[in-house]
Structure formats: C-alpha cells, structure tokens
Amino acid sequence: MEDRKGKFLIIDDEPDMCWALEHILGKNGGVARRALSGIEARAFIKSECFQLIFLDAKLPDIEGLELARQIREMDSKLPIILVSGYYYRDDVAVQKALEERLICGFIAKPFSTGEIITAIQRWRSF
C-alpha cells in the first residue's frame, strides 16, 4: 500500500459537498478520493491508505456512525471526522462516538474553510 500522507477520503453522497471538500483539500496540498456510498468507501479503504476521512452522517446505503464502526474494524488508527448537517456537536450520538473514539472530530454543515484546514493541520502528523 502507498503512503497515506496528504491523502484524504471524502465519504458523502452530495457531489457539491465532495467538490467543496476536494477544493479545500487540494488547495492545502492534499489529494482526495470521493466515495458516494458505504460500499465505495469500504472498497477504497481496503485498497488504499488515507491520512484522514471526512464522513457524512447520512448515506444512501448506511448510517455514517455504523460505517465508522466498520472502518474502525478495518483500520483502528485511521482518523475519522464526522461531517453532518443532521447531528449537532452536542448531540448524544456524537458525544458517545467521540468518547468511544469511533470518531476523532465533528464538523457541522455548512462548514467553513478554516474548520477543514484546522482538521487537516491537527491530523497531518497522525
């Protein structure tokens, strides 16, 4: 497998959201892959290495937190940031996922460029 430094996986079924994240990541030296479903995401994770995952809470084929559990089983150290317009930071499900280290962070939609850059910087050396 290749080096994961600077490589991100965006898991979101909204193409515009993927484009926005890809644009921010690209301007900050990253390379992003896009998965529009849980099935696509699992296939990428099996075949490639990633520095960080940006995961939508609601996908057409699986709930984001359930997919995070599956990703954890595949790679226990891969950082996952939940990106959601459905949950809020203080939501019980988000707090539980953070406590259990299922996810390492949460960003609410709509997000700012600064929030994404901060997430990249925080996990750059992971």
Backbone torsions as a table, in degrees:
resi	resn	phi	psi	omega
1	MET	NA	151.3	-178.4
2	GLU	-81.4	168.8	178.1
3	ASP	-65.4	140.5	-178.0
4	ARG	-90.4	-5.9	-175.4
5	LYS	-58.9	122.4	176.9
6	GLY	77.4	11.7	-179.4
7	LYS	-114.0	127.7	-174.3
8	PHE	-121.8	150.1	173.5
9	LEU	-116.3	125.6	176.8
10	ILE	-105.7	120.3	179.5
11	ILE	-114.7	102.9	-177.2
12	ASP	-159.6	138.3	-179.3
13	ASP	-87.3	0.8	178.1
14	GLU	-100.4	108.2	-178.7
15	PRO	-54.8	-36.7	179.7
16	ASP	-65.6	-37.1	178.2
17	MET	-67.3	-41.8	176.9
18	CYS	-60.7	-45.4	-179.6
19	TRP	-59.2	-45.8	-179.0
20	ALA	-60.2	-46.5	178.7
21	LEU	-65.0	-44.0	178.5
22	GLU	-58.6	-41.1	-179.6
23	HIS	-63.3	-47.7	179.8
24	ILE	-63.5	-46.8	-178.4
25	LEU	-63.9	-42.2	179.4
26	GLY	-62.6	-40.2	179.2
27	LYS	-69.2	-15.1	-179.6
28	ASN	-112.3	27.5	172.2
29	GLY	81.7	12.0	-179.3
30	GLY	-101.9	162.6	173.8
31	VAL	-119.1	132.0	-176.6
32	ALA	-120.4	144.1	170.1
33	ARG	-109.7	151.2	-176.9
34	ARG	-118.5	128.0	173.5
35	ALA	-122.7	126.5	-177.4
36	LEU	-94.2	-0.9	-179.4
37	SER	-152.7	168.2	176.3
38	GLY	-64.1	-37.8	179.5
39	ILE	-60.3	-48.4	178.6
40	GLU	-61.9	-42.7	-178.1
41	ALA	-60.9	-47.5	-179.8
42	ARG	-61.2	-38.5	178.8
43	ALA	-63.8	-43.8	178.2
44	PHE	-62.6	-43.5	-176.9
45	ILE	-65.7	-32.7	177.8
46	LYS	-70.5	-28.9	-172.9
47	SER	-108.5	-12.7	-175.9
48	GLU	-136.8	162.5	176.5
49	CYS	-106.3	140.0	-179.7
50	PHE	-130.0	148.5	177.0
51	GLN	-79.5	-36.0	-171.5
52	LEU	-159.4	145.8	176.6
53	ILE	-115.7	134.3	169.5
54	PHE	-105.7	114.7	-170.6
55	LEU	-117.9	123.0	174.8
56	ASP	-71.7	147.5	-178.0
57	ALA	-75.2	-25.8	-176.5
58	LYS	-127.8	116.8	177.0
59	LEU	-120.5	160.5	-176.1
60	PRO	-65.0	-27.6	-174.9
61	ASP	-111.5	-6.2	-177.4
62	ILE	-166.7	150.9	173.7
63	GLU	-73.3	142.9	-177.7
64	GLY	-57.8	-42.9	-178.8
65	LEU	-68.1	-31.6	175.3
66	GLU	-68.8	-41.1	176.5
67	LEU	-63.2	-38.0	176.7
68	ALA	-59.0	-40.4	177.0
69	ARG	-61.5	-42.7	179.7
70	GLN	-66.2	-40.1	178.1
71	ILE	-63.9	-42.3	177.8
72	ARG	-56.2	-38.1	178.2
73	GLU	-68.9	-30.9	-179.7
74	MET	-80.3	-37.3	-177.4
75	ASP	-151.4	99.1	-173.4
76	SER	-68.9	-15.7	-176.8
77	LYS	-104.5	-7.1	-176.6
78	LEU	-70.8	117.7	-178.9
79	PRO	-70.2	136.0	-179.0
80	ILE	-125.0	127.2	174.2
81	ILE	-110.5	122.5	177.0
82	LEU	-79.1	127.1	179.0
83	VAL	-117.3	118.2	-170.4
84	SER	-147.8	141.9	168.2
85	GLY	-102.3	-2.7	-178.5
86	TYR	-93.2	-49.1	179.4
87	TYR	-92.5	162.4	171.8
88	TYR	-116.0	160.9	-177.8
89	ARG	-55.1	-38.1	-177.3
90	ASP	-90.9	8.7	177.4
91	ASP	-62.1	140.9	-178.5
92	VAL	-56.9	-42.9	-179.1
93	ALA	-63.2	-39.5	179.3
94	VAL	-68.5	-45.5	179.9
95	GLN	-61.4	-41.2	178.4
96	LYS	-64.7	-43.3	179.2
97	ALA	-63.0	-37.0	176.8
98	LEU	-67.9	-45.7	179.4
99	GLU	-60.6	-39.7	-179.6
100	GLU	-80.4	-1.9	-177.1
101	ARG	60.9	27.0	173.8
102	LEU	-69.0	-39.9	174.1
103	ILE	-124.4	157.3	-179.6
104	CYS	-107.1	-5.5	-179.5
105	GLY	-170.0	169.1	-179.5
106	PHE	-140.2	134.9	174.2
107	ILE	-130.2	126.7	-180.0
108	ALA	-83.2	144.8	171.8
109	LYS	-91.1	141.0	-5.1
110	PRO	-73.8	144.1	-178.4
111	PHE	-105.5	164.1	175.8
112	SER	-100.9	159.1	175.8
113	THR	-56.7	-41.0	-179.7
114	GLY	-58.9	-38.8	179.2
115	GLU	-63.8	-39.8	179.8
116	ILE	-69.9	-43.6	179.2
117	ILE	-62.0	-41.7	177.5
118	THR	-61.0	-42.1	178.4
119	ALA	-62.2	-42.9	179.3
120	ILE	-62.2	-47.9	-178.4
121	GLN	-62.7	-39.7	-178.6
122	ARG	-63.6	-38.9	-174.8
123	TRP	-103.7	3.5	-178.0
124	ARG	-54.1	-37.6	-175.9
125	SER	-97.7	8.5	-177.1
126	PHE	-61.1	NA	NA
